[in-house]
Amino acid sequence: MRKIALYNNKGGVAKTTSVINLAYCIQKAGFKVLVVDCDSQSNCFDFFLTEEPIENADSILPTDFEKISSTTWTRYIEVPESELTGYDYILFDLPPVMTEEVKQIIRHAGFVYVPTMLGEFEISGLQKVTLEIAHQNAQLGGIFVTMFQKQNDEELLQQFRAALASQLMQTIIPYSRTVRESQKAGLPIEAYFIDRKVPHNGSSWKIVNAYESLAAEILSVSA
């Protein structure tokens, strides 16, 4: 079993979107995934929720996807270790803060990926994030760029590559207006495109291909 946390101390970097779509891509590759929502807003948990949980019901809930289950951090810590052994990957969606509880989750996961947007002040912020991950004796899996717009961000991307070197992953997640639509529909992006019969030959599928590539990078590291 591999435990992976997605964290950035800045909000709005597509962290929850990335957790949702990585879970979908990883289960497509044949692995069983548990998604743990550690944010008090519970956006990720609510996304996968198929019906209102019954009080005193099981802590881990099924989703509409056979190989994806979902829970919250408060529920997760009550789950016996024996109930987790069937999962290949556990993904932790962390809030954009660094509290003692978040530090605990980072130590528990032991492996952290950091989504980021491109911006003038992001590099210094990312350095603080990676230092804190190291302070918690966790390993940085990599930093990946989200919501990339080539016409605006190409120069900044080169600056990031120069500054972050091997810490920056190869996969770049492009900006897509479809993300919000897919989330409203309660579907990962690829499932949404399949449901809406979006042609594969259009540019829309670039974001699907990017998340598949990102999942492949993560799976290759954890293999």
Secondary structure, 3 states (H helix, E strand, C coil): CEEEEECCCCCCCCHHHHHHHHHHHHHHCCCCEEEEECCCCCHHHHHHCCCCCCCCCCCCEECCCCCEEEEEHHHHCCCCHHHCCCCCEEEEECCCCCCHHHHHHHHHHCEEEEEECCCCCHHHHHHHHHHHHHHCCCEEEEEEEEEECHHHHHHHHHHHHHHHHHHEEEEEEECCCHHHHHHHCCCCHHHHHHHHCCCCCCHHHHHHHHHHHHHHHHHHHHC
